[in-house]
């Protein structure tokens, strides 16, 4: 976003897996988008999805109890980034319970309780920095 706005960056990128990347200056990136409008449309789509996600989370924070917010975050992560496997949908990233708490806007202890309850109900399987959704439809309830 900083490259598009011509401002200082406000975030740092951390990858979850081995990644090959290239660093571009803001002007070089904007020049690329001018030369390749299809890429600009993809960037606009990504920003639109982020805005929609942020708006959905704001509605969740105002209207839903903490456990429902954790469930909704897990559903969103599974649908957006998950990788289907033989047992269910692996979230595909080494997220901690603290990461999930932060995404859901709840305290860590609340997220821990919610995740344990979901595991006891057979909806998820918890592991060290891993979570597999066993019953996606059950999480949506």
Secondary structure as UniProt FT lines:
FT   HELIX           2..5
FT   HELIX           26..35
FT   HELIX           37..63
FT   HELIX           66..81
FT   STRAND          83..84
FT   STRAND          89..90
FT   HELIX           97..104
FT   HELIX           108..120
FT   TURN            121..122
FT   STRAND          124..127
FT   TURN            128..129
FT   STRAND          130..133
FT   HELIX           136..140
//
